[in-house]
Amino acid sequence: MPGRNENPVLVPFQRHQCRKSPLLAKNARNGAPGIRLIPLNSMLDSFHPAAEIPVLETERLRLRGHRVEDFVHCAAMWADPVVFRYTVRKPLTEEESWRRLLSYVGHWALMGYGYWVAEEKATGNFVGEIGFADYQRDIEPSLKGVPEIGWVLASSAHGRGYATEAVRAAVAWGDLHFQPARTACIIAPENVASIRVAVKCGYRELARTAYKGNPVVMFVREAGIPAK
């Protein structure tokens, strides 16, 4: 990125970090607050540029990174009772949907994976969201550090085979990037349609457990397991 070395970021420093600056060392010895300059590029190296979000295409769908203009569709979807009854179990406010969208973008930046928007190739119409995340859930068995796949489709896109098509594309991408790690998902036991999609895409039941007081079925998939 041109010129990014010229924009330092200010971060707090500890006393043991001030050896190179006599003035800062003196301030630190006297208990005065100090700062250490870190070139912006050294911090950006820890992030994955947004341009790296891959675009996946299937016969009918395009999976791409989120854009600000997607928010209106995301917010409407997460407020739809047909959608939230098996997932978050309550309508999300616009504020909550916005935070969710930002977390998708943040996953790509920090983890190198995240969620895509699924849209119809023929029309560009919004279909839903699908991708991987590490939510640091308080759940047993633990899923921390395990890429967790999830998918949610707008109710207008239900019953057309889009979920299976999108999940197959996502897990194929995951096989190339997570191998040999396994991936996982949790699904409400009454969500028969999503369980069917998971099984078709190579996931097997690992455990029956609970998350935030609600029963869920935990599925896992080893890299390379073929879809049915």
C-alpha positions as CSV (number, residue, x, y, z in Angstrom):
1,M,0.0,0.0,0.0
2,P,1.7,3.3,-1.1
3,G,2.8,5.5,1.7
4,R,1.5,3.4,4.6
5,N,4.9,3.5,6.3
6,E,4.4,7.2,6.8
7,N,1.4,6.7,9.1
8,P,2.5,5.5,12.6
9,V,0.0,4.2,15.1
10,L,0.3,5.2,18.7
11,V,0.1,2.4,21.3
12,P,0.9,2.3,25.0
13,F,4.3,0.9,25.9
14,Q,5.7,-0.8,28.9
15,R,8.7,0.4,30.8
16,H,10.9,-2.4,29.5
17,Q,10.2,-1.3,25.9
18,C,11.9,2.2,26.2
19,R,15.6,1.4,25.9
20,K,16.0,3.1,22.5
21,S,14.7,6.5,23.7
22,P,16.5,8.2,26.6
23,L,13.7,10.7,27.0
24,L,11.0,8.1,27.1
25,A,13.2,6.0,29.4
26,K,13.5,8.9,31.8
27,N,9.7,9.4,31.7
28,A,9.1,5.8,32.3
29,R,11.5,5.7,35.3
30,N,9.6,8.6,36.7
31,G,6.3,6.9,36.2
32,A,5.2,9.3,33.5
33,P,3.0,7.8,30.7
34,G,4.7,7.2,27.4
35,I,4.0,6.1,23.9
36,R,5.8,3.9,21.4
37,L,5.5,4.5,17.7
38,I,4.8,1.4,15.6
39,P,4.7,1.8,11.8
40,L,1.2,1.1,10.4
41,N,2.5,-1.5,8.0
42,S,3.7,-3.7,10.9
43,M,0.2,-3.8,12.3
44,L,-1.5,-4.3,8.9
45,D,0.6,-7.4,8.4
46,S,-1.6,-9.1,11.0
47,F,-4.7,-8.5,8.9
48,H,-6.0,-10.1,5.7
49,P,-6.9,-7.4,3.2
50,A,-10.5,-7.2,2.3
51,A,-9.5,-7.7,-1.4
52,E,-8.5,-11.3,-0.4
53,I,-12.1,-12.4,0.1
54,P,-12.6,-14.9,-2.6
55,V,-15.6,-15.0,-4.9
56,L,-17.1,-18.5,-5.3
57,E,-19.5,-19.4,-8.2
58,T,-21.8,-22.3,-8.5
59,E,-24.2,-23.1,-11.3
60,R,-26.8,-20.6,-10.0
61,L,-25.1,-18.6,-7.2
62,R,-22.3,-16.2,-6.6
63,L,-20.7,-16.0,-3.1
64,R,-18.9,-12.7,-2.4
65,G,-17.9,-10.5,0.4
66,H,-20.4,-8.2,2.2
67,R,-21.0,-4.6,1.1
68,V,-22.6,-1.8,2.9
69,E,-25.6,-1.9,0.5
70,D,-26.3,-5.5,1.6
71,F,-27.3,-4.3,5.0
72,V,-30.9,-3.6,4.1
73,H,-31.3,-7.2,2.9
74,C,-29.5,-8.7,5.9
75,A,-31.5,-6.8,8.4
76,A,-34.8,-7.8,6.7
77,M,-33.8,-11.4,6.7
78,W,-32.8,-11.5,10.4
79,A,-36.1,-9.9,11.3
80,D,-38.1,-12.6,9.4
81,P,-39.8,-15.1,11.8
82,V,-39.3,-17.9,9.2
83,V,-35.6,-17.3,9.4
84,F,-34.9,-16.6,13.1
85,R,-37.1,-19.3,14.6
86,Y,-34.4,-22.0,14.2
87,T,-31.3,-19.7,14.5
88,V,-31.2,-16.7,16.9
89,R,-34.8,-17.5,18.0
90,K,-35.8,-13.8,18.1
91,P,-35.9,-11.0,15.6
92,L,-32.7,-9.0,15.4
93,T,-32.8,-5.2,15.6
94,E,-31.1,-3.2,12.9
95,E,-28.3,-2.5,15.4
96,E,-27.8,-6.2,16.0
97,S,-27.9,-7.1,12.3
98,W,-25.3,-4.3,11.6
99,R,-23.0,-5.8,14.3
100,R,-23.4,-9.2,12.7
101,L,-22.4,-7.8,9.3
102,L,-19.4,-6.1,10.8
103,S,-18.3,-9.4,12.5
104,Y,-18.4,-11.1,9.1
105,V,-16.0,-8.5,7.7
106,G,-13.9,-8.7,10.9
107,H,-13.5,-12.5,10.5
108,W,-12.0,-12.2,7.1
109,A,-9.6,-9.5,8.4
110,L,-8.4,-11.3,11.4
111,M,-9.0,-15.0,10.7
112,G,-8.6,-15.3,6.9
113,Y,-12.1,-16.7,6.6
114,G,-15.6,-15.5,7.2
115,Y,-19.1,-15.2,5.7
116,W,-20.1,-14.5,2.1
117,V,-23.3,-13.0,0.7
118,A,-25.0,-15.5,-1.6
119,E,-26.7,-13.9,-4.6
120,E,-28.3,-15.2,-7.8
121,K,-26.0,-15.0,-10.7
122,A,-28.8,-14.5,-13.2
123,T,-30.5,-11.6,-11.3
124,G,-28.1,-10.4,-8.6
125,N,-30.9,-10.9,-6.1
126,F,-29.9,-11.4,-2.4
127,V,-30.2,-15.1,-1.4
128,G,-28.7,-15.2,2.0
129,E,-25.4,-15.6,4.0
130,I,-23.0,-18.5,4.3
131,G,-19.6,-19.0,5.7
132,F,-17.3,-20.0,8.5
133,A,-16.6,-18.3,11.9
134,D,-15.1,-18.9,15.2
135,Y,-17.6,-17.5,17.7
136,Q,-15.8,-18.6,20.8
137,R,-19.0,-20.2,22.0
138,D,-19.6,-21.4,25.5
139,I,-20.6,-24.9,24.5
140,E,-19.5,-28.4,25.1
141,P,-17.9,-30.1,23.3
142,S,-15.9,-27.0,22.7
143,L,-15.7,-25.5,19.2
144,K,-13.1,-22.9,20.0
145,G,-10.5,-22.8,17.2
146,V,-12.7,-24.9,14.9
147,P,-14.1,-23.2,11.8
148,E,-17.9,-23.4,12.3
149,I,-20.0,-23.3,9.1
150,G,-23.3,-21.6,9.1
151,W,-25.9,-20.7,6.5
152,V,-29.1,-18.7,6.5
153,L,-31.3,-18.0,3.5
154,A,-34.0,-15.3,3.0
155,S,-37.4,-17.0,3.1
156,S,-38.0,-16.1,-0.5
157,A,-35.1,-18.4,-1.5
158,H,-36.2,-21.4,0.5
159,G,-37.1,-24.7,-1.2
160,R,-34.9,-24.2,-4.3
161,G,-31.8,-26.2,-3.4
162,Y,-29.8,-23.0,-2.9
163,A,-28.6,-24.0,0.6
164,T,-27.0,-27.3,-0.5
165,E,-25.5,-25.6,-3.5
166,A,-23.9,-22.9,-1.4
167,V,-22.7,-25.2,1.4
168,R,-21.0,-27.5,-1.1
169,A,-19.1,-24.6,-2.6
170,A,-18.1,-23.3,0.9
171,V,-16.9,-26.7,2.2
172,A,-14.9,-27.2,-1.1
173,W,-13.2,-23.9,-0.4
174,G,-12.7,-24.9,3.2
175,D,-11.0,-28.2,2.2
176,L,-8.3,-26.2,0.5
177,H,-7.8,-23.7,3.3
178,F,-8.4,-25.6,6.5
179,Q,-6.9,-29.0,5.7
180,P,-6.4,-31.2,7.7
181,A,-8.6,-29.4,10.2
182,R,-12.2,-30.4,10.7
183,T,-15.1,-28.0,10.5
184,A,-18.4,-28.1,12.5
185,C,-21.9,-26.7,12.8
186,I,-24.7,-26.6,15.3
187,I,-28.3,-27.0,14.2
188,A,-31.6,-26.9,16.2
189,P,-32.9,-30.5,16.2
190,E,-36.3,-29.4,14.8
191,N,-34.6,-27.7,11.8
192,V,-34.9,-30.8,9.6
193,A,-34.1,-29.0,6.4
194,S,-30.7,-27.7,7.6
195,I,-29.8,-31.1,9.1
196,R,-30.6,-32.6,5.7
197,V,-28.2,-30.1,4.0
198,A,-25.5,-30.8,6.5
199,V,-25.6,-34.5,6.0
200,K,-25.7,-34.1,2.2
201,C,-22.5,-32.0,2.5
202,G,-20.6,-34.6,4.5
203,Y,-21.3,-33.6,8.1
204,R,-22.0,-36.3,10.7
205,E,-23.6,-36.0,14.1
206,L,-21.1,-35.7,16.9
207,A,-23.2,-34.8,20.0
208,R,-26.5,-33.6,21.3
209,T,-25.9,-30.7,23.5
210,A,-27.3,-27.3,24.4
211,Y,-26.4,-23.7,23.6
212,K,-27.8,-20.8,25.7
213,G,-30.4,-23.1,27.1
214,N,-31.6,-24.4,23.7
215,P,-31.0,-28.0,22.5
216,V,-28.7,-28.3,19.4
217,V,-27.2,-31.0,17.4
218,M,-23.4,-30.7,16.8
219,F,-22.1,-31.9,13.5
220,V,-18.5,-32.3,12.3
221,R,-16.9,-32.9,8.9
222,E,-13.3,-34.0,8.3
223,A,-11.6,-32.3,5.3
224,G,-12.0,-34.2,2.1
225,I,-15.2,-36.0,3.0
226,P,-17.2,-36.1,-0.3
227,A,-20.7,-34.6,-0.4
228,K,-23.6,-37.0,-1.1
